[in-house]
Amino acid sequence: MKTILTSVIVITLLGASAATAQPGHNADGRGHKAGRGNAGNNNGRHVGWGRERGMQHRWNRGERMGYNDWQTAQTVDYRQYRLRPPPRGYEWRRQNDQFILVAVTTGLITSIILSAGR
């Protein structure tokens, strides 16, 4: 009698775990449509940055810098130019006589200060 009861319990537990671990389902139990893949997957691309505008572009608040634009803009020591300290996750960059406060992860421009000259 004990072996039958033990066997039933083991089979029940194995069946329950197999049902919860079905391929093609997310952790919350919802499946995804065939052919679309995982909607949250960006295939290794960073989708937060804007398009490239080049070195001569005059930036405006609210724009997103392209990643290469951000890379080519000069990093600024805010203390040297007496700028306010950037919030966490932001950096001051300089391009075309503009001091630009940019979000490091997305390229979003939150502040611009024009400089008198280089």
N, CA, C and O atoms as CSV, one atom per row, in Angstrom:
chain,resi,resn,atom,element,x,y,z
A,1,MET,N,N,0.819,-1.190,0.000
A,1,MET,CA,C,0.000,0.000,0.000
A,1,MET,C,C,0.865,1.257,0.000
A,1,MET,O,O,0.552,2.237,-0.676
A,2,LYS,N,N,1.979,1.217,0.781
A,2,LYS,CA,C,2.861,2.376,0.836
A,2,LYS,C,C,3.530,2.615,-0.506
A,2,LYS,O,O,3.696,3.769,-0.903
A,3,THR,N,N,3.915,1.577,-1.209
A,3,THR,CA,C,4.589,1.746,-2.500
A,3,THR,C,C,3.633,2.312,-3.548
A,3,THR,O,O,4.045,3.105,-4.395
A,4,ILE,N,N,2.373,1.918,-3.500
A,4,ILE,CA,C,1.401,2.469,-4.448
A,4,ILE,C,C,1.177,3.950,-4.170
A,4,ILE,O,O,1.147,4.760,-5.097
A,5,LEU,N,N,1.021,4.305,-2.903
A,5,LEU,CA,C,0.810,5.701,-2.519
A,5,LEU,C,C,2.030,6.553,-2.880
A,5,LEU,O,O,1.884,7.669,-3.378
A,6,THR,N,N,3.218,6.033,-2.631
A,6,THR,CA,C,4.453,6.740,-2.974
A,6,THR,C,C,4.563,6.925,-4.485
A,6,THR,O,O,4.956,7.994,-4.952
A,7,SER,N,N,4.223,5.901,-5.242
A,7,SER,CA,C,4.278,5.982,-6.708
A,7,SER,C,C,3.313,7.032,-7.235
A,7,SER,O,O,3.664,7.794,-8.135
A,8,VAL,N,N,2.107,7.084,-6.691
A,8,VAL,CA,C,1.113,8.067,-7.120
A,8,VAL,C,C,1.608,9.487,-6.831
A,8,VAL,O,O,1.449,10.374,-7.669
A,9,ILE,N,N,2.192,9.708,-5.680
A,9,ILE,CA,C,2.700,11.030,-5.313
A,9,ILE,C,C,3.839,11.444,-6.243
A,9,ILE,O,O,3.877,12.585,-6.702
A,10,VAL,N,N,4.762,10.529,-6.524
A,10,VAL,CA,C,5.891,10.826,-7.411
A,10,VAL,C,C,5.402,11.158,-8.808
A,10,VAL,O,O,5.879,12.114,-9.419
A,11,ILE,N,N,4.454,10.379,-9.325
A,11,ILE,CA,C,3.925,10.624,-10.670
A,11,ILE,C,C,3.205,11.975,-10.717
A,11,ILE,O,O,3.318,12.703,-11.704
A,12,THR,N,N,2.482,12.304,-9.679
A,12,THR,CA,C,1.775,13.582,-9.620
A,12,THR,C,C,2.763,14.749,-9.620
A,12,THR,O,O,2.570,15.733,-10.335
A,13,LEU,N,N,3.813,14.634,-8.821
A,13,LEU,CA,C,4.807,15.698,-8.770
A,13,LEU,C,C,5.546,15.849,-10.086
A,13,LEU,O,O,5.791,16.974,-10.521
A,14,LEU,N,N,5.907,14.757,-10.727
A,14,LEU,CA,C,6.603,14.829,-12.008
A,14,LEU,C,C,5.699,15.413,-13.088
A,14,LEU,O,O,6.156,16.202,-13.914
A,15,GLY,N,N,4.456,15.044,-13.091
A,15,GLY,CA,C,3.506,15.580,-14.067
A,15,GLY,C,C,3.296,17.067,-13.889
A,15,GLY,O,O,3.198,17.797,-14.876
A,16,ALA,N,N,3.224,17.536,-12.653
A,16,ALA,CA,C,3.024,18.961,-12.387
A,16,ALA,C,C,4.233,19.777,-12.813
A,16,ALA,O,O,4.078,20.866,-13.366
A,17,SER,N,N,5.446,19.266,-12.563
A,17,SER,CA,C,6.642,20.021,-12.947
A,17,SER,C,C,6.828,20.028,-14.448
A,17,SER,O,O,7.320,21.014,-14.996
A,18,ALA,N,N,6.450,18.960,-15.131
A,18,ALA,CA,C,6.557,18.921,-16.590
A,18,ALA,C,C,5.570,19.884,-17.230
A,18,ALA,O,O,5.867,20.479,-18.266
A,19,ALA,N,N,4.406,20.043,-16.627
A,19,ALA,CA,C,3.399,20.955,-17.181
A,19,ALA,C,C,3.828,22.412,-17.040
A,19,ALA,O,O,3.488,23.230,-17.895
A,20,THR,N,N,4.554,22.756,-16.001
A,20,THR,CA,C,4.971,24.146,-15.808
A,20,THR,C,C,6.203,24.494,-16.614
A,20,THR,O,O,6.476,25.681,-16.796
A,21,ALA,N,N,6.954,23.542,-17.101
A,21,ALA,CA,C,8.196,23.813,-17.820
A,21,ALA,C,C,8.045,23.534,-19.305
A,21,ALA,O,O,8.933,22.930,-19.905
A,22,GLN,N,N,6.950,23.955,-19.910
A,22,GLN,CA,C,6.743,23.738,-21.328
A,22,GLN,C,C,7.540,24.752,-22.138
A,22,GLN,O,O,7.568,25.932,-21.789
A,23,PRO,N,N,8.183,24.316,-23.203
A,23,PRO,CA,C,8.904,25.276,-24.041
A,23,PRO,C,C,7.925,26.185,-24.768
A,23,PRO,O,O,6.798,25.795,-25.073
A,24,GLY,N,N,8.381,27.416,-25.042
A,24,GLY,CA,C,7.545,28.376,-25.749
A,24,GLY,C,C,6.658,29.194,-24.838
A,24,GLY,O,O,5.797,29.931,-25.319
A,25,HIS,N,N,6.844,29.083,-23.548
A,25,HIS,CA,C,6.056,29.862,-22.607
A,25,HIS,C,C,6.973,30.732,-21.768
A,25,HIS,O,O,8.092,30.338,-21.440
A,26,ASN,N,N,6.498,31.903,-21.429
A,26,ASN,CA,C,7.243,32.807,-20.560
A,26,ASN,C,C,7.090,32.373,-19.117
A,26,ASN,O,O,6.340,31.441,-18.826
A,27,ALA,N,N,7.788,33.033,-18.215
A,27,ALA,CA,C,7.730,32.688,-16.800
A,27,ALA,C,C,6.339,32.884,-16.219
A,27,ALA,O,O,5.972,32.218,-15.251
A,28,ASP,N,N,5.560,33.794,-16.802
A,28,ASP,CA,C,4.218,34.024,-16.281
A,28,ASP,C,C,3.188,33.071,-16.876
A,28,ASP,O,O,2.000,33.188,-16.575
A,29,GLY,N,N,3.624,32.118,-17.727
A,29,GLY,CA,C,2.725,31.110,-18.265
A,29,GLY,C,C,2.120,31.460,-19.603
A,29,GLY,O,O,1.466,30.615,-20.215
A,30,ARG,N,N,2.317,32.698,-20.087
A,30,ARG,CA,C,1.771,33.076,-21.380
A,30,ARG,C,C,2.741,32.690,-22.475
A,30,ARG,O,O,3.950,32.869,-22.333
A,31,GLY,N,N,2.232,32.175,-23.537
A,31,GLY,CA,C,3.067,31.820,-24.673
A,31,GLY,C,C,3.313,33.016,-25.554
A,31,GLY,O,O,2.713,34.071,-25.346
A,32,HIS,N,N,4.190,32.875,-26.543
A,32,HIS,CA,C,4.402,33.936,-27.511
A,32,HIS,C,C,4.062,33.392,-28.878
A,32,HIS,O,O,4.109,32.181,-29.095
A,33,LYS,N,N,3.722,34.265,-29.798
A,33,LYS,CA,C,3.300,33.846,-31.121
A,33,LYS,C,C,4.483,33.298,-31.898
A,33,LYS,O,O,5.597,33.816,-31.811
A,34,ALA,N,N,4.228,32.252,-32.652
A,34,ALA,CA,C,5.285,31.644,-33.466
A,34,ALA,C,C,5.752,32.638,-34.516
A,34,ALA,O,O,4.940,33.349,-35.108
A,35,GLY,N,N,7.041,32.689,-34.744
A,35,GLY,CA,C,7.614,33.550,-35.763
A,35,GLY,C,C,7.981,34.934,-35.262
A,35,GLY,O,O,8.794,35.607,-35.895
A,36,ARG,N,N,7.424,35.381,-34.163
A,36,ARG,CA,C,7.737,36.710,-33.649
A,36,ARG,C,C,8.870,36.677,-32.659
A,36,ARG,O,O,9.538,37.691,-32.459
A,37,GLY,N,N,9.108,35.551,-32.037
A,37,GLY,CA,C,10.155,35.466,-31.025
A,37,GLY,C,C,9.728,36.184,-29.770
A,37,GLY,O,O,8.544,36.459,-29.571
A,38,ASN,N,N,10.684,36.486,-28.930
A,38,ASN,CA,C,10.401,37.190,-27.688
A,38,ASN,C,C,10.322,38.677,-27.981
A,38,ASN,O,O,11.286,39.266,-28.470
A,39,ALA,N,N,9.189,39.288,-27.689
A,39,ALA,CA,C,8.984,40.700,-28.016
A,39,ALA,C,C,9.934,41.617,-27.260
A,39,ALA,O,O,10.227,42.711,-27.742
A,40,GLY,N,N,10.427,41.212,-26.091
A,40,GLY,CA,C,11.325,42.042,-25.313
A,40,GLY,C,C,12.773,41.928,-25.741
A,40,GLY,O,O,13.615,42.660,-25.220
A,41,ASN,N,N,13.094,41.053,-26.654
A,41,ASN,CA,C,14.465,40.845,-27.081
A,41,ASN,C,C,14.811,41.839,-28.175
A,41,ASN,O,O,14.107,41.924,-29.182
A,42,ASN,N,N,15.888,42.591,-27.989
A,42,ASN,CA,C,16.278,43.566,-29.003
A,42,ASN,C,C,17.440,43.061,-29.849
A,42,ASN,O,O,18.073,43.839,-30.563
A,43,ASN,N,N,17.725,41.756,-29.771
A,43,ASN,CA,C,18.760,41.108,-30.588
A,43,ASN,C,C,20.117,41.790,-30.480
A,43,ASN,O,O,20.856,41.875,-31.461
A,44,GLY,N,N,20.444,42.277,-29.281
A,44,GLY,CA,C,21.755,42.852,-29.041
A,44,GLY,C,C,21.885,44.309,-29.438
A,44,GLY,O,O,22.950,44.895,-29.244
A,45,ARG,N,N,20.847,44.913,-29.984
A,45,ARG,CA,C,20.913,46.314,-30.386
A,45,ARG,C,C,20.501,47.197,-29.223
A,45,ARG,O,O,19.591,46.854,-28.470
A,46,HIS,N,N,21.163,48.327,-29.076
A,46,HIS,CA,C,20.794,49.307,-28.057
A,46,HIS,C,C,19.806,50.244,-28.721
A,46,HIS,O,O,20.188,51.027,-29.591
A,47,VAL,N,N,18.551,50.181,-28.329
A,47,VAL,CA,C,17.512,50.918,-29.035
A,47,VAL,C,C,17.227,52.290,-28.438
A,47,VAL,O,O,16.326,52.978,-28.917
A,48,GLY,N,N,17.952,52.712,-27.418
A,48,GLY,CA,C,17.662,53.980,-26.772
A,48,GLY,C,C,18.288,55.187,-27.443
A,48,GLY,O,O,17.771,56.294,-27.298
A,49,TRP,N,N,19.375,55.018,-28.170
A,49,TRP,CA,C,20.088,56.141,-28.762
A,49,TRP,C,C,19.364,56.658,-29.995
A,49,TRP,O,O,18.611,55.928,-30.639
A,50,GLY,N,N,19.601,57.926,-30.317
A,50,GLY,CA,C,19.011,58.538,-31.508
A,50,GLY,C,C,19.871,58.272,-32.731
A,50,GLY,O,O,20.856,57.537,-32.674
A,51,ARG,N,N,19.475,58.889,-33.843
A,51,ARG,CA,C,20.258,58.708,-35.073
A,51,ARG,C,C,21.460,59.648,-35.058
A,51,ARG,O,O,21.467,60.656,-34.351
A,52,GLU,N,N,22.462,59.308,-35.837
A,52,GLU,CA,C,23.687,60.101,-35.905
A,52,GLU,C,C,23.403,61.412,-36.650
A,52,GLU,O,O,22.718,61.415,-37.673
A,53,ARG,N,N,23.931,62.519,-36.131
A,53,ARG,CA,C,23.688,63.824,-36.752
A,53,ARG,C,C,24.972,64.516,-37.212
A,53,ARG,O,O,24.912,65.474,-37.982
A,54,GLY,N,N,26.123,64.047,-36.752
A,54,GLY,CA,C,27.373,64.643,-37.192
A,54,GLY,C,C,27.891,65.720,-36.251
A,54,GLY,O,O,27.185,66.184,-35.355
A,55,MET,N,N,29.134,66.102,-36.476
A,55,MET,CA,C,29.825,67.036,-35.588
A,55,MET,C,C,29.271,68.463,-35.653
A,55,MET,O,O,29.408,69.204,-34.679
A,56,GLN,N,N,28.656,68.870,-36.751
A,56,GLN,CA,C,28.226,70.255,-36.911
A,56,GLN,C,C,26.790,70.510,-36.431
A,56,GLN,O,O,26.315,71.643,-36.501
A,57,HIS,N,N,26.111,69.496,-35.956
A,57,HIS,CA,C,24.718,69.654,-35.530
A,57,HIS,C,C,24.626,70.527,-34.278
A,57,HIS,O,O,25.419,70.378,-33.348
A,58,ARG,N,N,23.654,71.434,-34.265
A,58,ARG,CA,C,23.379,72.247,-33.078
A,58,ARG,C,C,22.311,71.524,-32.274
A,58,ARG,O,O,21.170,71.393,-32.719
A,59,TRP,N,N,22.677,71.060,-31.104
A,59,TRP,CA,C,21.802,70.221,-30.298
A,59,TRP,C,C,20.748,71.036,-29.576
A,59,TRP,O,O,20.958,72.209,-29.267
A,60,ASN,N,N,19.618,70.410,-29.310
A,60,ASN,CA,C,18.517,71.014,-28.560
A,60,ASN,C,C,18.115,70.098,-27.417
A,60,ASN,O,O,18.280,68.880,-27.486
A,61,ARG,N,N,17.592,70.700,-26.380
A,61,ARG,CA,C,17.114,69.932,-25.237
A,61,ARG,C,C,15.978,69.002,-25.682
A,61,ARG,O,O,15.091,69.413,-26.430
A,62,GLY,N,N,16.012,67.754,-25.218
A,62,GLY,CA,C,14.989,66.779,-25.576
A,62,GLY,C,C,15.379,65.879,-26.729
A,62,GLY,O,O,14.753,64.839,-26.935
A,63,GLU,N,N,16.410,66.257,-27.494
A,63,GLU,CA,C,16.891,65.402,-28.580
A,63,GLU,C,C,17.672,64.226,-27.996
A,63,GLU,O,O,18.081,64.250,-26.835
A,64,ARG,N,N,17.867,63.216,-28.806
A,64,ARG,CA,C,18.723,62.096,-28.430
A,64,ARG,C,C,19.940,62.094,-29.345
A,64,ARG,O,O,19.823,62.097,-30.570
A,65,MET,N,N,21.111,62.088,-28.714
A,65,MET,CA,C,22.350,61.998,-29.487
A,65,MET,C,C,22.497,60.575,-30.007
A,65,MET,O,O,22.065,59.616,-29.368
A,66,GLY,N,N,23.107,60.459,-31.164
A,66,GLY,CA,C,23.501,59.145,-31.638
A,66,GLY,C,C,24.708,58.674,-30.836
A,66,GLY,O,O,25.446,59.492,-30.287
A,67,TYR,N,N,24.909,57.379,-30.765
A,67,TYR,CA,C,26.003,56.851,-29.957
A,67,TYR,C,C,27.356,57.355,-30.454
A,67,TYR,O,O,28.214,57.705,-29.644
A,68,ASN,N,N,27.563,57.399,-31.767
A,68,ASN,CA,C,28.833,57.899,-32.297
A,68,ASN,C,C,28.991,59.391,-32.039
A,68,ASN,O,O,30.104,59.857,-31.797
A,69,ASP,N,N,27.892,60.153,-32.085
A,69,ASP,CA,C,27.961,61.577,-31.740
A,69,ASP,C,C,28.404,61.744,-30.290
A,69,ASP,O,O,29.229,62.603,-29.979
A,70,TRP,N,N,27.853,60.923,-29.415
A,70,TRP,CA,C,28.213,60.983,-27.993
A,70,TRP,C,C,29.678,60.610,-27.795
A,70,TRP,O,O,30.374,61.219,-26.983
A,71,GLN,N,N,30.144,59.613,-28.535
A,71,GLN,CA,C,31.543,59.168,-28.427
A,71,GLN,C,C,32.510,60.241,-28.911
A,71,GLN,O,O,33.580,60.417,-28.327
A,72,THR,N,N,32.147,60.961,-29.973
A,72,THR,CA,C,33.069,61.955,-30.531
A,72,THR,C,C,33.026,63.284,-29.790
A,72,THR,O,O,33.965,64.074,-29.895
A,73,ALA,N,N,31.957,63.548,-29.042
A,73,ALA,CA,C,31.900,64.783,-28.247
A,73,ALA,C,C,32.919,64.684,-27.112
A,73,ALA,O,O,33.099,63.621,-26.517
A,74,GLN,N,N,33.576,65.797,-26.825
A,74,GLN,CA,C,34.629,65.835,-25.810
A,74,GLN,C,C,34.037,65.697,-24.412
A,74,GLN,O,O,33.067,66.376,-24.075
A,75,THR,N,N,34.619,64.819,-23.600
A,75,THR,CA,C,34.208,64.699,-22.200
A,75,THR,C,C,34.655,65.946,-21.445
A,75,THR,O,O,35.758,66.450,-21.657
A,76,VAL,N,N,33.788,66.438,-20.564
A,76,VAL,CA,C,34.041,67.703,-19.873
A,76,VAL,C,C,34.149,67.468,-18.375
A,76,VAL,O,O,33.356,66.729,-17.792
A,77,ASP,N,N,35.153,68.113,-17.749
A,77,ASP,CA,C,35.234,68.163,-16.299
A,77,ASP,C,C,34.373,69.335,-15.851
A,77,ASP,O,O,34.761,70.492,-16.007
A,78,TYR,N,N,33.219,69.037,-15.302
A,78,TYR,CA,C,32.251,70.094,-14.967
A,78,TYR,C,C,32.802,71.095,-13.960
A,78,TYR,O,O,32.370,72.248,-13.955
A,79,ARG,N,N,33.747,70.692,-13.105
A,79,ARG,CA,C,34.322,71.613,-12.114
A,79,ARG,C,C,35.161,72.694,-12.794
A,79,ARG,O,O,35.145,73.854,-12.382
A,80,GLN,N,N,35.888,72.305,-13.832
A,80,GLN,CA,C,36.756,73.239,-14.548
A,80,GLN,C,C,35.950,74.366,-15.193
A,80,GLN,O,O,36.402,75.510,-15.241
A,81,TYR,N,N,34.767,74.040,-15.682
A,81,TYR,CA,C,33.931,75.041,-16.351
A,81,TYR,C,C,32.821,75.573,-15.445
A,81,TYR,O,O,31.940,76.302,-15.900
A,82,ARG,N,N,32.867,75.214,-14.190
A,82,ARG,CA,C,31.897,75.654,-13.181
A,82,ARG,C,C,30.453,75.321,-13.571
A,82,ARG,O,O,29.540,76.134,-13.424
A,83,LEU,N,N,30.288,74.111,-14.067
A,83,LEU,CA,C,28.954,73.598,-14.383
A,83,LEU,C,C,28.424,72.855,-13.162
A,83,LEU,O,O,29.199,72.423,-12.308
A,84,ARG,N,N,27.119,72.710,-13.081
A,84,ARG,CA,C,26.559,71.968,-11.954
A,84,ARG,C,C,26.923,70.492,-12.086
A,84,ARG,O,O,27.061,69.992,-13.202
A,85,PRO,N,N,27.080,69.792,-10.973
A,85,PRO,CA,C,27.408,68.369,-11.048
A,85,PRO,C,C,26.297,67.598,-11.767
A,85,PRO,O,O,25.116,67.835,-11.516
A,86,PRO,N,N,26.670,66.681,-12.655
A,86,PRO,CA,C,25.640,65.924,-13.366
A,86,PRO,C,C,24.962,64.925,-12.428
A,86,PRO,O,O,25.612,64.371,-11.542
A,87,PRO,N,N,23.670,64.693,-12.615
A,87,PRO,CA,C,23.008,63.650,-11.828
A,87,PRO,C,C,23.609,62.287,-12.161
A,87,PRO,O,O,24.301,62.139,-13.168
A,88,ARG,N,N,23.347,61.310,-11.328
A,88,ARG,CA,C,23.847,59.952,-11.580
A,88,ARG,C,C,23.308,59.461,-12.918
A,88,ARG,O,O,22.115,59.570,-13.202
A,89,GLY,N,N,24.207,58.920,-13.731
A,89,GLY,CA,C,23.820,58.402,-15.043
A,89,GLY,C,C,23.907,59.425,-16.164
A,89,GLY,O,O,23.532,59.129,-17.299
A,90,TYR,N,N,24.394,60.620,-15.864
A,90,TYR,CA,C,24.530,61.682,-16.870
A,90,TYR,C,C,25.974,62.129,-16.937
A,90,TYR,O,O,26.730,61.963,-15.980
A,91,GLU,N,N,26.364,62.708,-18.091
A,91,GLU,CA,C,27.703,63.267,-18.278
A,91,GLU,C,C,27.595,64.572,-19.039
A,91,GLU,O,O,26.702,64.762,-19.865
A,92,TRP,N,N,28.527,65.469,-18.742
A,92,TRP,CA,C,28.669,66.675,-19.533
A,92,TRP,C,C,29.583,66.357,-20.711
A,92,TRP,O,O,30.637,65.747,-20.529
A,93,ARG,N,N,29.192,66.760,-21.909
A,93,ARG,CA,C,30.000,66.636,-23.114
A,93,ARG,C,C,30.052,67.995,-23.786
A,93,ARG,O,O,29.175,68.831,-23.567
A,94,ARG,N,N,31.076,68.223,-24.605
A,94,ARG,CA,C,31.231,69.504,-25.303
A,94,ARG,C,C,31.362,69.252,-26.792
A,94,ARG,O,O,32.153,68.420,-27.235
A,95,GLN,N,N,30.560,69.997,-27.561
A,95,GLN,CA,C,30.617,69.901,-29.017
A,95,GLN,C,C,30.078,71.197,-29.598
A,95,GLN,O,O,29.031,71.675,-29.162
A,96,ASN,N,N,30.776,71.783,-30.582
A,96,ASN,CA,C,30.339,73.014,-31.262
A,96,ASN,C,C,30.044,74.149,-30.290
A,96,ASN,O,O,28.996,74.785,-30.393
A,97,ASP,N,N,30.929,74.410,-29.367
A,97,ASP,CA,C,30.746,75.475,-28.365
A,97,ASP,C,C,29.478,75.294,-27.532
A,97,ASP,O,O,28.905,76.269,-27.047
A,98,GLN,N,N,29.052,74.070,-27.371
A,98,GLN,CA,C,27.905,73.758,-26.518
A,98,GLN,C,C,28.346,72.778,-25.445
A,98,GLN,O,O,29.025,71.794,-25.737
A,99,PHE,N,N,27.958,73.049,-24.199
A,99,PHE,CA,C,28.106,72.066,-23.133
A,99,PHE,C,C,26.775,71.332,-23.059
A,99,PHE,O,O,25.730,71.952,-22.861
A,100,ILE,N,N,26.810,70.027,-23.216
A,100,ILE,CA,C,25.599,69.228,-23.345
A,100,ILE,C,C,25.547,68.219,-22.213
A,100,ILE,O,O,26.479,67.433,-22.043
A,101,LEU,N,N,24.472,68.228,-21.439
A,101,LEU,CA,C,24.250,67.245,-20.375
A,101,LEU,C,C,23.443,66.103,-20.974
A,101,LEU,O,O,22.292,66.286,-21.372
A,102,VAL,N,N,24.066,64.903,-21.037
A,102,VAL,CA,C,23.495,63.773,-21.764
A,102,VAL,C,C,23.352,62.561,-20.846
A,102,VAL,O,O,24.238,62.282,-20.038
A,103,ALA,N,N,22.245,61.849,-20.972
A,103,ALA,CA,C,22.063,60.578,-20.269
A,103,ALA,C,C,22.967,59.542,-20.922
A,103,ALA,O,O,22.925,59.354,-22.137
A,104,VAL,N,N,23.782,58.873,-20.117
A,104,VAL,CA,C,24.769,57.931,-20.638
A,104,VAL,C,C,24.106,56.730,-21.298
A,104,VAL,O,O,24.624,56.230,-22.297
A,105,THR,N,N,23.001,56.256,-20.787
A,105,THR,CA,C,22.399,55.029,-21.317
A,105,THR,C,C,21.519,55.253,-22.539
A,105,THR,O,O,21.320,54.322,-23.319
A,106,THR,N,N,20.984,56.460,-22.732
A,106,THR,CA,C,20.048,56.668,-23.829
A,106,THR,C,C,20.426,57.789,-24.777
A,106,THR,O,O,19.891,57.851,-25.884
A,107,GLY,N,N,21.327,58.678,-24.384
A,107,GLY,CA,C,21.691,59.805,-25.224
A,107,GLY,C,C,20.717,60.960,-25.147
A,107,GLY,O,O,20.814,61.893,-25.943
A,108,LEU,N,N,19.776,60.927,-24.208
A,108,LEU,CA,C,18.794,62.001,-24.065
A,108,LEU,C,C,19.466,63.258,-23.528
A,108,LEU,O,O,20.162,63.210,-22.513
A,109,ILE,N,N,19.260,64.375,-24.205
A,109,ILE,CA,C,19.854,65.653,-23.811
A,109,ILE,C,C,18.896,66.361,-22.863
A,109,ILE,O,O,17.741,66.608,-23.210
A,110,THR,N,N,19.376,66.687,-21.667
A,110,THR,CA,C,18.517,67.345,-20.697
A,110,THR,C,C,18.875,68.808,-20.471
A,110,THR,O,O,18.055,69.568,-19.955
A,111,SER,N,N,20.086,69.215,-20.848
A,111,SER,CA,C,20.475,70.607,-20.656
A,111,SER,C,C,21.571,70.970,-21.644
A,111,SER,O,O,22.408,70.140,-21.999
A,112,ILE,N,N,21.552,72.229,-22.082
A,112,ILE,CA,C,22.583,72.742,-22.995
A,112,ILE,C,C,22.986,74.134,-22.519
A,112,ILE,O,O,22.139,74.964,-22.190
A,113,ILE,N,N,24.291,74.373,-22.491
A,113,ILE,CA,C,24.813,75.691,-22.155
A,113,ILE,C,C,25.771,76.086,-23.264
A,113,ILE,O,O,26.678,75.328,-23.611
A,114,LEU,N,N,25.571,77.266,-23.816
A,114,LEU,CA,C,26.452,77.770,-24.869
A,114,LEU,C,C,27.702,78.352,-24.236
A,114,LEU,O,O,27.624,79.062,-23.233
A,115,SER,N,N,28.856,78.053,-24.821
A,115,SER,CA,C,30.098,78.615,-24.289
A,115,SER,C,C,30.514,79.808,-25.143
A,115,SER,O,O,30.070,79.960,-26.282
A,116,ALA,N,N,31.374,80.651,-24.575
A,116,ALA,CA,C,31.804,81.874,-25.274
A,116,ALA,C,C,32.780,81.558,-26.396
A,116,ALA,O,O,32.856,82.302,-27.374
A,117,GLY,N,N,33.518,80.482,-26.273
A,117,GLY,CA,C,34.486,80.111,-27.302
A,117,GLY,C,C,35.309,78.944,-26.852
A,117,GLY,O,O,35.208,78.489,-25.712
A,118,ARG,N,N,36.115,78.469,-27.743
A,118,ARG,CA,C,36.938,77.309,-27.422
A,118,ARG,C,C,38.208,77.805,-26.829
A,118,ARG,O,O,39.076,77.009,-26.472
